[in-house]
Amino acid sequence: MSEPSTATGTPQELQRRLGVFDAVVIGLGSMIGAGIFAALAPAAHAAGSGLLLGLGLAAVVAYCNATSSARLAARYPESGGTYVYGRERLGDFWGYLAGWAFVVGKTASCAAMALTVGSYVWPGQANAVAVAAVVALTAVNYAGVQKSAWLTRVIVAVVLAVLTAVTVAALTSGTTDAAQLDVGSDATPGGVLQAAGLLFFAFAGYARIATLGEEVRDPARTIPRAIPLALGITLIVYAVVAMTVLAVLGPERLAVASAPLSDAVHTAGVGWLTPVVRVGAAVAALGSLLALILGISRTTLAMARDRHLPHGLAAVHPKFKVPHRAELVVGTVVALLAATTDVRGAIGFSSFGVLAYYAIANASAFTLTPEEGRPARIIPVIGLVGCLVLSFALPLTSVISGGAVLAVGVAAYAVRRTLVSRRQP
């Protein structure tokens, strides 16, 4: 296993400051903001009333991925997540491919979340607000992971309060129609699979917990506890909110809604909640963006340590004990994307990359021995097959663009290996 180092070759370690509660909150901050405010409408467009079936399928795959990731994170408690697991269990190439898929896919997620903030805060200047959000949260992460954890606590509390208010108001308004929850009446198998692939985007936040492996106290116990807890809480929240919005709007109106929760409270006759929903959406997206930047910078750190990325990015700040160069580079790239791109299509592209990442995680977990904490064999098998099926059930443009980006990564790896081999005597 590669030893953590700075650009000068001096070993440096990140500090273990996070307990179970902080790790769970970081996972919640990653998942809840992305899912509720970004993925419900496109999933309903794909599956109609089969949205809830897609949600359940996505949750099954996410559970398998979470279990595999938790066992691997306990075995390899260092920054990098599946980049490290694939490298150690399957070989250097598979670790690299996982890291590449994660960094690229989640960079797209960052841009999408930043633009979500902009569209809710100031629709006419969404790109400018998005860039400002990226700069501000990069500065928070730079100041130390403990400050990030405290801010995420506040964000999660606000978002859960808003979602609770929306759900209670809608369900007590008398405008809900249980007949609109006739699950699957207008759905096709392909539509349900595509919805599951899109909704998987909303469950991927537990990866942040694993990628913070070097900053968690007692990782062998903390990570396996935190990941399923965060996933379970998120699934309950998603299911309740999705059923509420479906009951109010119905699958057809939900499929075309640009702001599903705002439309739901307006239809329910509680329009006074609309500004609250807008604030909640912006805060939720900020929470996702904060945790996403945190996770991508740690994977970048791990890849830089092994020289798959410029080795200077492996430096750890002597005061704040964070990978400061990696965080600045990630923040700069995300800010550029937020300034120049559109949120449309980002979810599908991100889902393709993250599903590839977790396919490698499940394959890695399959190689664990019972002494190493291997999960039941069926779990990584279902996770691996599920990731592959959902990735190719995504919209064709997402499959093509995601596959092309992975191919670029493979080509870069091949070029690097060729250059290294030529330098050796």
C-alpha positions in Angstrom: 0.0 0.0 0.0 1.3 3.4 -0.9 2.4 5.6 2.0 0.8 9.0 2.3 3.3 11.7 1.4 3.7 15.3 0.4 5.4 16.5 -2.7 8.7 16.5 -0.9 8.3 12.9 0.2 7.7 13.5 3.9 4.9 11.4 5.2 1.8 13.4 6.4 -1.4 12.1 7.9 -4.8 13.7 8.1 -6.2 14.0 11.6 -9.0 11.7 12.8 -11.7 14.0 14.2 -15.0 12.7 13.0 -17.3 10.4 15.1 -20.4 8.4 14.0 -22.7 11.3 14.3 -20.6 13.6 12.2 -20.0 10.9 9.6 -23.8 10.2 9.3 -24.5 13.9 9.0 -22.0 14.3 6.2 -23.6 11.4 4.4 -27.1 12.9 4.9 -25.9 16.3 3.6 -24.6 14.6 0.4 -27.8 12.6 -0.3 -30.9 14.5 0.8 -30.1 17.7 -1.1 -29.3 16.0 -4.4 -32.2 13.6 -4.4 -35.4 15.5 -3.3 -34.7 18.7 -5.3 -33.1 17.3 -8.4 -34.0 13.7 -9.3 -37.8 13.2 -8.7 -39.0 14.9 -11.8 -36.7 13.2 -14.4 -37.4 9.9 -12.6 -41.2 10.4 -12.9 -40.7 11.3 -16.6 -39.0 7.9 -17.1 -41.3 5.7 -15.0 -44.5 7.6 -14.3 -46.3 6.0 -11.4 -43.4 3.5 -11.3 -41.3 6.2 -9.6 -41.7 4.4 -6.3 -40.6 1.1 -7.8 -37.6 2.8 -9.2 -36.9 4.3 -5.8 -37.0 0.9 -4.2 -34.8 -0.7 -6.8 -32.2 2.2 -6.4 -32.3 1.7 -2.7 -31.6 -2.1 -3.0 -28.6 -1.4 -5.2 -27.4 1.4 -2.9 -27.7 -0.9 0.1 -25.5 -3.5 -1.5 -23.0 -0.8 -2.5 -23.1 0.7 1.0 -22.5 -2.7 2.6 -19.6 -3.5 0.3 -18.1 0.0 0.8 -18.5 -0.2 4.6 -16.6 -3.5 4.8 -13.9 -2.3 2.5 -13.6 1.1 4.3 -13.1 -0.7 7.6 -10.4 -2.8 6.1 -8.7 0.1 4.4 -9.3 3.3 6.5 -7.6 5.8 4.3 -8.7 8.6 2.0 -9.7 7.6 -1.6 -12.6 5.2 -1.2 -13.0 2.7 -4.0 -9.8 4.1 -5.7 -7.9 2.4 -2.8 -10.1 -0.7 -2.6 -9.9 -1.4 -6.3 -6.1 -0.9 -6.3 -5.6 -3.2 -3.3 -8.0 -5.9 -4.2 -8.2 -6.0 -8.0 -5.0 -4.2 -9.2 -3.7 -0.8 -10.1 -5.8 -0.3 -13.2 -9.1 -1.0 -11.6 -8.3 1.3 -8.7 -7.4 4.0 -11.1 -10.5 3.5 -13.2 -12.7 3.8 -10.0 -10.9 7.0 -9.0 -11.3 8.5 -12.5 -15.0 7.6 -12.7 -15.6 9.1 -9.2 -13.7 12.4 -9.8 -15.2 13.0 -13.2 -18.8 11.9 -12.3 -18.8 13.8 -9.1 -17.3 17.0 -10.6 -20.4 17.0 -12.8 -22.5 16.6 -9.7 -20.9 19.5 -8.1 -21.7 21.7 -11.0 -25.3 20.5 -11.0 -25.7 21.2 -7.3 -24.1 24.7 -7.6 -26.4 25.5 -10.5 -29.4 24.3 -8.4 -28.4 26.8 -5.7 -28.3 29.5 -8.4 -31.6 28.7 -9.9 -33.4 28.9 -6.6 -31.6 31.9 -5.1 -31.4 34.1 -8.3 -32.8 32.4 -11.4 -31.7 35.3 -13.7 -28.0 35.0 -12.5 -27.8 31.3 -11.8 -24.3 30.8 -13.1 -22.9 33.7 -11.2 -24.5 32.5 -7.9 -23.3 29.0 -8.6 -19.7 30.2 -8.9 -19.9 32.2 -5.7 -21.3 29.1 -3.9 -18.4 27.0 -5.1 -15.8 29.6 -4.0 -17.4 30.0 -0.5 -17.7 26.3 0.2 -14.1 25.6 -1.1 -13.0 28.1 1.5 -14.9 26.4 4.2 -13.4 23.0 3.3 -9.9 24.6 3.2 -10.3 25.7 6.8 -10.7 22.1 8.0 -13.0 19.1 7.9 -14.4 19.7 11.4 -15.7 23.1 10.3 -17.3 21.4 7.3 -18.9 18.9 9.6 -20.5 21.6 11.8 -21.8 23.5 8.8 -23.3 20.3 7.4 -25.2 19.7 10.7 -26.9 23.0 10.3 -27.7 22.4 6.6 -29.2 18.9 7.3 -31.3 20.3 10.2 -32.7 23.1 7.9 -33.5 20.7 5.0 -35.2 18.1 7.2 -37.3 20.9 8.8 -38.4 22.2 5.4 -39.3 18.7 4.1 -41.3 18.0 7.2 -43.2 21.2 6.8 -44.0 20.5 3.2 -45.1 16.9 3.9 -47.3 17.8 6.8 -48.9 20.8 5.0 -49.6 18.8 1.8 -51.0 15.7 3.6 -53.3 17.8 5.8 -54.5 20.1 3.0 -57.2 17.7 1.6 -55.8 17.9 -1.9 -54.0 14.5 -1.9 -55.4 11.6 -4.0 -54.4 8.1 -3.0 -55.4 6.9 -6.5 -52.4 8.7 -7.9 -50.2 6.2 -6.0 -51.4 3.4 -8.1 -47.8 2.2 -8.4 -46.6 1.0 -11.8 -49.9 1.3 -13.6 -48.3 3.3 -16.5 -44.7 2.1 -16.0 -42.6 -0.1 -18.3 -39.6 -2.3 -17.1 -37.2 -0.1 -19.0 -38.7 3.1 -17.5 -38.5 1.7 -14.0 -34.8 0.8 -14.6 -34.0 4.2 -16.0 -35.8 5.9 -13.0 -33.7 3.7 -10.7 -30.5 4.8 -12.4 -31.5 8.5 -12.2 -32.5 8.1 -8.5 -29.3 6.4 -7.7 -27.7 9.8 -8.2 -29.6 10.7 -5.0 -28.2 7.8 -2.9 -24.6 8.2 -3.7 -23.7 10.5 -0.9 -22.6 7.7 1.5 -19.4 7.6 -0.5 -18.3 10.7 1.2 -18.1 8.8 4.5 -15.8 6.2 3.0 -13.6 8.7 1.2 -13.0 10.4 4.6 -11.4 7.2 6.0 -8.3 9.0 7.4 -10.4 11.6 9.2 -12.8 9.2 11.1 -12.1 8.1 14.6 -12.0 4.3 15.0 -12.9 3.7 11.3 -13.3 -0.1 11.7 -16.4 0.6 13.8 -17.5 4.1 12.8 -17.7 3.6 9.0 -19.8 0.4 9.0 -22.2 2.0 11.4 -22.4 5.4 9.7 -23.0 4.3 6.1 -26.2 2.1 6.7 -27.6 4.7 9.2 -27.2 7.5 6.7 -28.7 5.4 3.9 -31.6 4.2 5.9 -32.6 7.7 7.1 -32.3 9.0 3.6 -34.5 6.3 2.1 -37.3 7.0 4.7 -37.2 10.7 3.9 -37.2 10.0 0.1 -40.1 7.6 0.3 -42.3 9.9 2.4 -41.6 13.0 0.3 -42.0 11.1 -3.0 -45.4 9.6 -2.0 -46.6 13.0 -0.8 -45.6 14.8 -4.1 -47.1 12.0 -6.2 -50.3 12.1 -4.2 -50.6 15.9 -4.8 -49.4 16.3 -8.3 -49.8 12.9 -9.9 -47.1 11.3 -12.1 -47.9 13.4 -15.2 -47.6 16.8 -13.6 -44.6 15.6 -11.5 -42.8 14.5 -14.7 -42.9 18.0 -16.2 -42.4 20.0 -12.9 -39.3 22.2 -12.8 -39.6 22.6 -9.0 -41.7 19.6 -7.8 -41.9 20.6 -4.1 -42.8 24.2 -4.9 -45.5 23.0 -7.3 -46.8 20.6 -4.7 -47.3 23.2 -1.9 -48.9 25.6 -4.5 -51.3 22.9 -5.6 -52.0 22.0 -2.0 -53.1 25.6 -1.3 -50.2 26.4 1.0 -48.4 28.7 -1.4 -47.0 30.7 1.6 -44.6 27.8 1.9 -43.1 28.4 -1.5 -40.4 30.8 -0.4 -39.5 28.3 2.4 -39.2 25.5 -0.1 -36.9 27.7 -2.3 -34.7 28.4 0.7 -34.7 24.8 1.6 -33.7 23.7 -1.9 -30.8 26.2 -2.0 -29.6 25.1 1.5 -30.0 21.4 0.5 -28.0 21.9 -2.7 -25.3 23.7 -0.7 -25.1 20.8 1.7 -24.6 18.4 -1.2 -22.0 20.7 -2.8 -20.1 21.0 0.4 -19.8 17.3 0.9 -19.1 16.6 -2.8 -16.1 18.9 -2.9 -14.9 17.3 0.3 -15.0 13.8 -1.1 -13.6 14.6 -4.6 -10.6 16.4 -3.0 -9.8 13.3 -0.9 -9.9 10.9 -3.9 -7.7 13.4 -5.8 -5.3 13.3 -2.8 -5.2 9.5 -2.9 -4.6 9.4 -6.7 -1.9 12.1 -6.4 -0.1 10.0 -3.8 0.2 7.2 -6.4 1.1 9.7 -9.1 -2.0 9.0 -11.2 -2.5 12.8 -10.8 0.2 15.4 -10.3 2.0 14.5 -7.1 1.9 18.1 -5.8 -1.8 17.6 -5.2 -0.9 15.1 -2.4 0.3 17.9 0.0 -1.5 18.3 3.3 -1.8 21.8 4.9 0.5 22.0 8.0 -2.1 24.0 10.0 -5.5 22.9 8.8 -4.5 19.3 8.0 -6.5 19.1 4.8 -5.3 18.4 1.2 -5.4 22.1 0.4 -3.9 21.9 -3.2 -6.4 19.2 -4.2 -9.3 21.3 -2.7 -8.2 24.4 -4.6 -7.9 22.6 -7.9 -11.2 20.8 -7.5 -12.9 24.1 -6.5 -11.4 25.9 -9.6 -12.6 23.2 -12.0 -16.1 23.1 -10.5 -16.4 26.9 -10.6 -15.4 26.9 -14.3 -18.1 24.2 -15.1 -20.7 26.1 -13.0 -19.9 29.2 -15.0 -20.2 27.6 -18.4 -22.6 24.6 -18.3 -26.3 23.8 -17.8 -27.8 21.6 -15.1 -29.6 19.5 -17.7 -28.1 16.1 -18.3 -25.7 16.4 -15.4 -27.6 13.8 -13.3 -27.4 11.1 -15.9 -23.8 11.7 -16.7 -22.9 11.7 -13.0 -25.0 8.5 -12.4 -23.1 6.7 -15.1 -19.7 7.5 -13.6 -20.8 6.7 -10.0 -22.4 3.4 -11.0 -19.1 2.4 -12.6 -17.3 3.4 -9.4 -19.6 1.2 -7.3 -19.4 -1.7 -9.7 -15.6 -1.8 -8.9 -16.4 -1.5 -5.2 -18.6 -4.5 -5.3 -16.1 -6.5 -7.3 -13.5 -5.6 -4.7 -15.7 -6.6 -1.8 -16.3 -10.0 -3.4 -12.6 -10.8 -3.0 -12.6 -10.2 0.8 -12.1 -13.3 3.0 -14.3 -14.1 6.0 -11.4 -13.0 8.2 -11.3 -9.6 6.5 -15.0 -9.0 7.2 -16.5 -10.2 3.8 -20.2 -9.5 3.5 -22.6 -12.3 2.4 -21.6 -13.3 -1.2 -24.9 -12.3 -2.6 -24.6 -8.7 -1.6 -21.6 -7.7 -3.8 -23.0 -9.9 -6.6 -26.4 -8.0 -6.6 -24.5 -4.7 -6.2 -22.2 -5.4 -9.2 -25.0 -6.6 -11.5 -27.3 -3.9 -10.4 -24.8 -1.2 -11.1 -24.1 -2.5 -14.6 -27.8 -2.8 -15.5 -28.7 0.6 -14.2 -25.8 2.3 -15.9 -26.9 1.1 -19.3 -30.5 1.8 -18.6 -29.8 5.5 -18.3 -30.6 7.9 -21.2 -28.5 7.1 -24.3 -26.8 10.5 -24.2 -25.6 9.8 -20.6 -24.3 6.3 -21.6 -22.4 7.6 -24.6 -20.9 10.6 -22.9 -20.1 8.7 -19.7 -18.5 5.8 -21.7 -16.5 8.3 -23.7 -15.1 10.0 -20.6 -14.1 6.6 -19.1 -12.4 5.7 -22.4 -10.4 8.9 -22.1 -9.3 7.9 -18.7 -8.3 4.4 -19.9 -6.2 5.9 -22.7 -4.5 8.3 -20.3 -3.6 5.3 -18.0 -2.2 3.4 -21.0 -0.1 6.3 -22.1 1.3 6.8 -18.5 2.1 3.1 -18.2 3.9 3.2 -21.5 6.0 6.2 -20.6 6.9 4.7 -17.2 8.0 1.4 -18.8 10.2 3.2 -21.3 12.0 5.1 -18.5 12.9 1.9 -16.7 16.2 0.2 -17.7 
